[in-house]
Amino acid sequence: MIPASFDYVRPQSLEDALAQLREHGEDARVLAGGHSLLPVMKARLADPGVLIDVAGLEDLSGISESEGSEGGVRIGAMTTHAEIEASSLVRGKCYSLVEAAGAIGDVQVRNRGTLGGSLAHADPAADYPAVVLAAGAEITVVGADGERVIGADDFFTGAYETALRAGEIITSVRIRASAVRGSSAYLKAAQQASGFAVCGVAARLALDGNGVVASIRVGVTGVAATAYRATSVENALMGSAPSAESIRKAAAGAGEGVDALDDFYAGADFRRHLAGVYTARAIGKAWIRATGK
Ligand SMILES: Cc1cc2nc3c(=O)[nH]c(=O)nc-3n(C[C@H](O)[C@H](O)[C@H](O)COP(=O)(O)OP(=O)(O)OC[C@H]3O[C@@H](n4cnc5c(N)ncnc54)[C@H](O)[C@@H]3O)c2cc1C
């Protein structure tokens, strides 16, 4: 299908992009990789009059060590899935993000689609939301009122809805490094055709010197209209020295009480079941990585 006609602008700076967004208001949309926006436009579910292409803006690009003592990583919003997958820096700081990036769609999608575009689109079946929730990532955005940082816990507000305000652009995502005895993992049950998550789970944990869980966060995507943290699972394992059995038992709660999606790909009960199964697998994998077993 062919989208309705639109104007295309390519600002040369972030300030210019923000000015264009202000000028065109609700008629304008940011264009990143175009791999979610253009399909929606072709289906005539959106018909913006102006696309503001933010490709090439320096403020939105690059992967680097983030400033501060915690040794994390800053990833520009325009970083593609393929660049994240190939980054040894990201792999060292947040293994699960590399795993999620490598599991997105196909080569073409991974070469064009971006981290910022995926987060802003907030598809209920997208992979990154689970990872940024588990990582406790911070999403930096800029708009007419300046810059602000949104914690991942506050970012996803509904299906295709986020805490982004009109005229704001995501510039980067910051993730703290895994603890010395810590690691993360991302696993998903994928839709066969697109690769989107029917259920995707990211787990990130840190162990103290005695092998006791000092911190743990679990993010689940694809199961409900909005990605969520499996806090009952986190609480059950926090402060314990986990075993395969205790992980499986705790993980069973990941889908409990969740208003699960029920569609062509999977029924609600099956999705809740998958949440438990994949949570156990993701925590188990992160735990094995953290212990080096
Ligand atoms: C065949 C196919 C398979 C796919 N499979 C998967 C999959 O398995 N898993 C998965 O997670 N995703 C999948 N996707 C989606 C893919 O990851 C998209 O690339 C991603 O969701 C959107 O990124 P984009 O850079 O293409 O954004 P765009 O399509 O350019 O933009 C998406 C939305 O975000 C807004 N936006 C973009 N950048 C910014 C920014 N910096 N600040 C504010 N707003 C912004 C746009 O205005 C638009 O509303 C698939 C897509 C296709 C076409």
Ligand as a Chemical Component Dictionary entry (heavy atoms), coordinates in Angstrom:
data_LIG
# 
_chem_comp.id                   LIG 
_chem_comp.type                 NON-POLYMER 
_chem_comp.pdbx_formal_charge   0 
_chem_comp.three_letter_code    LIG 
# 
loop_
_chem_comp_atom.comp_id 
_chem_comp_atom.atom_id 
_chem_comp_atom.alt_atom_id 
_chem_comp_atom.type_symbol 
_chem_comp_atom.charge 
_chem_comp_atom.model_Cartn_x 
_chem_comp_atom.model_Cartn_y 
_chem_comp_atom.model_Cartn_z 
_chem_comp_atom.pdbx_ordinal 
LIG C1  C1  C 0 9.264  -7.012 9.246  1  
LIG C2  C2  C 0 9.514  -6.376 10.575 2  
LIG C3  C3  C 0 9.860  -7.176 11.640 3  
LIG C4  C4  C 0 10.092 -6.605 12.885 4  
LIG N1  N1  N 0 10.408 -7.438 13.938 5  
LIG C5  C5  C 0 10.635 -6.896 15.156 6  
LIG C6  C6  C 0 10.986 -7.723 16.263 7  
LIG O1  O1  O 0 11.146 -8.932 16.164 8  
LIG N2  N2  N 0 11.174 -7.117 17.458 9  
LIG C7  C7  C 0 11.059 -5.758 17.639 10 
LIG O2  O2  O 0 11.238 -5.261 18.743 11 
LIG N3  N3  N 0 10.759 -4.949 16.600 12 
LIG C8  C8  C 0 10.539 -5.487 15.376 13 
LIG N4  N4  N 0 10.244 -4.664 14.319 14 
LIG C9  C9  C 0 10.178 -3.201 14.549 15 
LIG C10 C10 C 0 11.561 -2.597 14.365 16 
LIG O3  O3  O 0 12.378 -2.922 15.462 17 
LIG C11 C11 C 0 11.519 -1.077 14.205 18 
LIG O4  O4  O 0 12.729 -0.722 13.650 19 
LIG C12 C12 C 0 11.355 -0.273 15.474 20 
LIG O5  O5  O 0 10.226 -0.647 16.188 21 
LIG C13 C13 C 0 11.183 1.194  15.154 22 
LIG O6  O6  O 0 12.412 1.786  14.938 23 
LIG P1  P1  P 0 12.636 2.754  13.733 24 
LIG O7  O7  O 0 13.989 3.337  13.936 25 
LIG O8  O8  O 0 12.400 2.039  12.478 26 
LIG O9  O9  O 0 11.543 3.909  14.023 27 
LIG P2  P2  P 0 10.532 4.650  13.037 28 
LIG O10 O10 O 0 9.697  3.669  12.331 29 
LIG O11 O11 O 0 11.251 5.649  12.224 30 
LIG O12 O12 O 0 9.673  5.442  14.131 31 
LIG C14 C14 C 0 8.776  4.759  14.985 32 
LIG C15 C15 C 0 8.059  5.783  15.879 33 
LIG O13 O13 O 0 8.971  6.339  16.807 34 
LIG C16 C16 C 0 9.068  7.775  16.623 35 
LIG N5  N5  N 0 10.490 8.075  16.809 36 
LIG C17 C17 C 0 11.530 7.520  16.157 37 
LIG N6  N6  N 0 12.684 7.952  16.664 38 
LIG C18 C18 C 0 12.379 8.814  17.658 39 
LIG C19 C19 C 0 13.166 9.582  18.573 40 
LIG N7  N7  N 0 14.504 9.543  18.575 41 
LIG N8  N8  N 0 12.518 10.359 19.470 42 
LIG C20 C20 C 0 11.155 10.389 19.494 43 
LIG N9  N9  N 0 10.361 9.687  18.651 44 
LIG C21 C21 C 0 10.979 8.905  17.750 45 
LIG C22 C22 C 0 8.537  8.034  15.235 46 
LIG O14 O14 O 0 8.025  9.331  15.112 47 
LIG C23 C23 C 0 7.471  6.969  15.093 48 
LIG O15 O15 O 0 6.295  7.388  15.759 49 
LIG C24 C24 C 0 9.996  -5.206 13.068 50 
LIG C25 C25 C 0 9.673  -4.390 11.971 51 
LIG C26 C26 C 0 9.448  -4.959 10.734 52 
LIG C27 C27 C 0 9.109  -4.056 9.581  53 
# 
loop_
_chem_comp_bond.comp_id 
_chem_comp_bond.atom_id_1 
_chem_comp_bond.atom_id_2 
_chem_comp_bond.value_order 
_chem_comp_bond.pdbx_ordinal 
LIG C1  C2  SING 1  
LIG C2  C3  SING 2  
LIG C2  C26 DOUB 3  
LIG C3  C4  DOUB 4  
LIG C4  N1  SING 5  
LIG C4  C24 SING 6  
LIG N1  C5  DOUB 7  
LIG C5  C6  SING 8  
LIG C5  C8  SING 9  
LIG C6  O1  DOUB 10 
LIG C6  N2  SING 11 
LIG N2  C7  SING 12 
LIG C7  O2  DOUB 13 
LIG C7  N3  SING 14 
LIG N3  C8  DOUB 15 
LIG C8  N4  SING 16 
LIG N4  C9  SING 17 
LIG N4  C24 SING 18 
LIG C9  C10 SING 19 
LIG C10 O3  SING 20 
LIG C10 C11 SING 21 
LIG C11 O4  SING 22 
LIG C11 C12 SING 23 
LIG C12 O5  SING 24 
LIG C12 C13 SING 25 
LIG C13 O6  SING 26 
LIG O6  P1  SING 27 
LIG P1  O7  DOUB 28 
LIG P1  O8  SING 29 
LIG P1  O9  SING 30 
LIG O9  P2  SING 31 
LIG P2  O10 DOUB 32 
LIG P2  O11 SING 33 
LIG P2  O12 SING 34 
LIG O12 C14 SING 35 
LIG C14 C15 SING 36 
LIG C15 O13 SING 37 
LIG C15 C23 SING 38 
LIG O13 C16 SING 39 
LIG C16 N5  SING 40 
LIG C16 C22 SING 41 
LIG N5  C17 SING 42 
LIG N5  C21 SING 43 
LIG C17 N6  DOUB 44 
LIG N6  C18 SING 45 
LIG C18 C19 SING 46 
LIG C18 C21 DOUB 47 
LIG C19 N7  SING 48 
LIG C19 N8  DOUB 49 
LIG N8  C20 SING 50 
LIG C20 N9  DOUB 51 
LIG N9  C21 SING 52 
LIG C22 O14 SING 53 
LIG C22 C23 SING 54 
LIG C23 O15 SING 55 
LIG C24 C25 DOUB 56 
LIG C25 C26 SING 57 
LIG C26 C27 SING 58 
# 
